[in-house]
Amino acid sequence: MLSISSLIRKSLSLCMLSIVTLAFAATVAAQPEGAGDGATRIATWRGDAKGAFMLMFDDCCISHVTNVFPALKKANMVGTFYVVPEKGERKARATFWEEEAPKEPFMVYANHTVTHKGFTDAAHAEQEMVDCNAFIVKAMPGKSPRLISFAAPGGVKHQISHEEVAQIAAKHNLVVRPPFAGHGAGVHFKKADELLKLADKAIATGKAEYVIFHGVGGDWISFDLNEFHTLIDGLATRRGELWLTDPISVHQYEKERAAATVAVKEAGAARIVLELTCRENAVLYDLPLTLVTAVPAAWKRCTVEQGGKSVVAEVKAGHVTYDAAPNGTPVTLTPAK
């Protein structure tokens, strides 16, 4: 025979079980069919890559024209070139820098000042930046205003502080790039495998990494050409996990991702409607973000529509990955035929 205390404990246990069961049943009953679908996250990097990596090239070296450009074109890989319009090497290949290179989508221009001289004062620094910007905008016309990456000249003496340089740069929508220290090819990195380890670090940590070149197979602070080709081949094999891009795209993505919100407005078997918004300046920070959305099990392919434009994406493991503008325009997902 059970004691009175045992009966009380048993009764309490049954009571608690009933309450939990009823609460669970009520929760399930309150959810519409397919409510689990539509759950969306903003990917850490474009394309849901695990990390990001940037190739940067300074000074308009002749070897950029003869060695780097062909390698990047063959691999269809983005490179960011910090141009110095008044530099002799740039002028010697004027047609390339002004007409040929700007036609290629993998070529990105950045500001390295117009003459590569040390800044004597704030006014001089500003003029150097403005004149280089003018060259870039003329060579690569497009959206205005827009953000442009900036690097102050190295190896020269500046009469103003880093803080003053950054303030002047920001005034002209220039974003100061990460430092050369610890990231210089031919100085801090001599071999391709060293740089590929840096790329793997980006993948492992979920961060953005980069390398800054001067000469490649020639010119100054040169990096061996065969090692460069090995690097490009190695990066190409990591495309699925690594976003190979430029500094401004990384800057925009990081800022937008931190300031973005995605809301599920509708989720059902027939369609999913989302709203992606961002608190950053929409004029300068308009890079599409990558979203990953859970969709109904019956969906094998998905049509993603936003602002009158649509793409068809494959569903993998119950999720679809796609890019969307963070401007509040509704994003509609429907099963594709």
N, C-alpha and C positions, 0 to 999 in steps of 0.2 A: 504494500500500500504506500502511495506517495504521501510525503509529509505535506503539511500546509504550505511551508516555504517553497517546496519544489513545485507544487501546483501553481503558486503565484508566479514563480520564475517562468514556468512553461506558458502561462497565460500571457505574460508580458511579451515573451518571444513571439508568440503567434500574433499578437496585436501589432508589434513592430513590423513583422513580415507582411501583414495585411496592408499596413499603411504604405510601405515601400512599393508593394505590388500595385496598389491603387494609384499611387503617384506616377509610376512608370506608365500604366495604362492611360492615364489622363494625358501625359505628355505625348505619347504616341498618337492618341486620338486627336490632339490639337494640331498635329503636323499634317499639312496637305501632302498628297502623294507626290513623291519626287523632291521633297523639301531638302534632302541631302545633296541634291544636284545644285549647281550654281555657286558652290563654295569656291572662292577665288583668292589667289594670292598674287602679289606683285613679285616677279622673279628678281633675284638679287642682281642679275646681269641680263643684258639683252640676249634673247634666244634661250633663256634659262640656263646660260652657261655657268660653270662653277667659279670661274675667275675671269679677269680681263688682262690683256697685255698690249703694250704700246711700243711701236718702233718709231724713234725720233732721229732726225738727221739735221745737223747744224751746218750753216755757212755756205750753202750752194756749191759744194765741192764738185770738181769735174768728175770725180768717181761716182757721184750720185747719178750723173747723167749716163755714164758709160757702163757702170756696174750695178748700181742699186735699182735704178728704174727698170731695166729688163728683167731682173730677178723678181721684183714685186709684181710686174705685169704678168709674168708667167704663172705666178702663184695666186694672182688676184688677191693680193694682201695689202692692207692699208699701211701707208707710211706717212708720217707728218714731217714736213720739211720747213725748218726755221730759216726763212729767206733773208738775205741781206742784199737789197736791190743794187746798191752802189759798189758792191764787191766786184773786183775784176773778174773772178771766175764766173760770177753770175752774168756779167755783161758779155763775156766771151761765148756764152751759150744762151744768148738772149732769146733766140727763137724757141729754144726748148722750154725755158722757164715762163715765157710769155704766151706761147701758142700751143706747143705740143703737150706738155705735162698737164696743163689745166683741163684738157679734154678727158683725162682719165679719172674715173670715179674713185680709184684707190689713192690718188694723190691729194694730200691735204696740205695747205699752206699755213704757216704760223709766223708770227712777228719776232724777228731777231734784231730789230732796229734797221734803219736804212744804211748806216755806214759801219756799224760794229765798233764805234769809238766809245771811250769812257764818257760818262755824263758829267759835264762841267757844272751844271746846275739844273734846277727843276724845269726851266723853260727849254733847255737843250734836250733833256730827256723826253719831254713831251713832243717836241718837234720830230725827234728820231722815231718815236712810236707812230705818230700821225702820218709821217711820210711813208713809212713801211706799210701801214694799214692801207694807204691809198694805192700802193702797188698791188697789194693782195686783192683788194676789191676790184681793181681794174682787170687783173689777170683772171680772177675767179668771181665774176659778178654773180649776184644772186640775192638772197634775203638781206634786207637792211632795215634796222640794225641787226647785228648778229655778234655772237661771241667768237673771239679769236684767241688762240693760245699765244702766250708771250714768254720769251726768255731773254733776260738782259745779257749783253755780251760778256763773255768770260775772258780772262787774260789781260784785262785793261783795268785802269783805276777809275772808280766813280767817286764824285765829290758829293753825292747825296746818299741818304740811307736806303736800306732795303724797304723800309716802311714807306718812304716818300715815293720810291719807284712803284710800289704796289698801289698806292693811292692814285698816282697818275695813270697807271695801267687800267685800273677799275673805271676811271672817268671815261675811258674810250672803249669800254666793253672788252678789255683784254684780261685774260685769266692767266695769272702767273703759273707756269708749269712747276712740277716737282723738281727738286734740286739735282744738279749734276753729280754731286758727291755720292759716291758709292754705286753709281749707275752708268759710268762712262765706259763704252766699248774702247778697247785699246789701252785703257788705263786700269780700270777695275775688273774688266773681263777680257780675257785673251782668247778664250776658246768657246766654241758653240755649246759644248756640254755644260759649261758654267751658266750660260744664259738659259739653256733649257731647264736647268735646275731652278732658276728663278721663275720661269714660266710654270713649272710644276708646283712651286711654292704658292703662286697665285691661285692655282686650282685647289690646292690643299687647304688654304686659309680663306678662300672666298674673297680675296682682295684683288686690287689692281697693281700690276708691276710694269716696269718699263726699262728701256735701255736707250741711251743717247749715243749716237754715232757722229763722228766727223768723217774722215776718209774711210773708204772701204776698198781695199786693194789698191791704194794709192793716196796721194795728198798727205795731210797731216793727221797725227794721232790715229794712224790707220789700223783698221781691223782686217785681218787676213780674208781674202775673197773666198777661198775654199771653205773656211770656217763660217763665213756669212751664208753661203749656199747651204751648208749643213744645218745652220740655224733655221733658215726659211723652210727647209724640208721638214725639220722637226716640229716647227710651229704648225705647219700644215696638217700634220697627223694629229694634232691636238685640237683642231677646230671644234669638234663636238663639245669639248669641255671648256674651251677658252674663247672668249670674245676678243678677236684681234681688231683693234680699233684705234681711234685718235684721242688725244687728251681732252678735247672739248666734249666729245660724246660721253666719255667717262664722267667728266665733271657734271654735265647736264643730267645724266642718268642717276648719279648719286644724289644730287640735290633734289631732283623730282621724286625719286623713290622715297626719300625721307619726308617729303611734304605731300605725298599723294594719299588719297583714300579711295578705295573701291567699294561700292555699295551694290548689293543684289536687289534690283527692283522687282524682278519677276523670275520665278524658277518653276518650270513644269516640264511635262513630257514633250510639249510642242515647241517651246522656246525658252530661252533664258535672256533676260535683259539686265545689263549692268550699267553703272555710271562711274567713270573714273575721273576724279578731279585732283587738282594740284594747287597748292597755295603759293607757288613761286610765280614770278613774272612770266606771264604766258607768251610774251613776245620773244623773250630770250630763252626761255626754258620750254621748248615745244617738241623735244625728242620723244617719239613714241616709247612707251614702257611695255615690257613683256608681261602678259598675264597668263596664269595657268588656272583653268576652270574645270571643275568636276562636272561631267555631263551624264545624262541617262545612259544606262547600260546598252540600250538599243541603238544608240548613236555610234556609227562607225566612222563617219566623216561629218564635218561641221562647217556650215557657212557662217562666217563672221562678218557682220556689216556695221559700219560706222560712218556717218556723214555721207551716205550715198555711195560709198565704196565698199566692195566686198571681196573676200578671199575664201578659199576652201582649204581647211586644215584637216589633217588626219587625227583621229582620236587614238591615243595610246594609253593603255592601262586606265581607261575611264576618264582621262583628262585631255583637254585640248590646249595647246600652247600657241599664242598669237600676240601680235603687237597692237596697241591701242593708243590713240592720242589722249593725253590727260587733260582734256578741255571740257569735260562735262557732257559732251555729245553722247547720247545713248549708244551702247554697244549691244547688238542683238545677235544671239547665237541660235541657229536652227539646224536640225539634221539635214545634211546634204544628200541628194539622191545619188 
